[in-house]
Amino acid sequence: MSPDIVRNMAVKEIKLWRSALSVPAVNRRALEKSKTLAADAVIYDLEDPVAHGRKAEARENLEQLLRIIVPPA
């Protein structure tokens, strides 16, 4: 964004992201480790890094992780 656009925005603070971590959801060890890292964003990838035959496993791994991170209300 140009400085002129930023100056005209009604935003109190813009938080810049320093890091985004991409984690293949088929890799359980990487999923567990992602909970401990101080990344600004974590992208749990179910597409390209996951072999076609392991997509269901990756979805199950991610579902288990999210149940721990975001407990049901």
C-alpha positions as CSV (number, residue, x, y, z in Angstrom):
1,M,0.0,0.0,0.0
2,S,1.2,3.5,-0.7
3,P,1.7,5.8,2.3
4,D,-1.1,8.1,1.0
5,I,-3.6,5.2,1.2
6,V,-2.4,4.2,4.7
7,R,-2.7,7.8,6.0
8,N,-6.3,8.1,4.8
9,M,-7.4,4.8,6.4
10,A,-9.4,4.9,9.6
11,V,-7.1,2.3,11.2
12,K,-5.6,2.8,14.7
13,E,-2.9,0.2,14.2
14,I,-1.7,-2.1,11.4
15,K,-0.1,-5.2,12.7
16,L,2.6,-6.4,10.3
17,W,3.0,-10.2,10.0
18,R,6.6,-11.3,10.3
19,S,6.1,-15.0,9.6
20,A,3.6,-17.4,8.2
21,L,4.2,-21.2,8.7
22,S,2.9,-23.7,6.2
23,V,2.4,-27.2,7.7
24,P,1.4,-30.3,5.7
25,A,-1.5,-31.8,7.7
26,V,-0.3,-35.3,7.0
27,N,2.8,-34.7,9.1
28,R,1.7,-35.3,12.7
29,R,5.1,-34.2,14.2
30,A,4.9,-30.9,12.4
31,L,1.3,-30.4,13.5
32,E,2.3,-30.9,17.1
33,K,5.3,-28.6,16.8
34,S,3.2,-25.9,15.2
35,K,1.3,-25.4,18.5
36,T,4.6,-24.3,20.2
37,L,5.9,-21.9,17.5
38,A,5.5,-18.1,17.6
39,A,4.5,-17.7,14.0
40,D,2.0,-14.9,13.2
41,A,0.0,-17.3,11.1
42,V,-0.1,-21.0,10.6
43,I,-1.5,-22.5,7.4
44,Y,-2.5,-26.1,7.7
45,D,-2.1,-27.5,4.2
46,L,-4.3,-30.3,2.9
47,E,-3.5,-29.9,-0.8
48,D,-0.2,-30.0,-2.6
49,P,2.2,-31.5,0.0
50,V,-0.3,-34.3,0.8
51,A,-0.2,-37.4,-1.5
52,H,-3.6,-38.2,-3.1
53,G,-4.0,-41.4,-1.1
54,R,-3.3,-39.7,2.2
55,K,-5.8,-36.8,2.0
56,A,-8.3,-38.5,4.5
57,E,-5.4,-39.1,7.0
58,A,-4.4,-35.4,6.7
59,R,-8.0,-34.3,7.4
60,E,-8.3,-36.6,10.4
61,N,-4.9,-35.3,11.8
62,L,-6.0,-31.7,11.4
63,E,-9.4,-32.4,13.0
64,Q,-7.7,-34.0,16.0
65,L,-5.3,-31.0,16.4
66,L,-8.1,-28.4,16.1
67,R,-10.1,-30.2,18.8
68,I,-7.2,-29.6,21.1
69,I,-6.5,-26.0,20.1
70,V,-10.2,-24.9,19.8
71,P,-12.2,-26.9,22.3
72,P,-15.9,-27.2,21.6
73,A,-18.1,-24.5,23.2
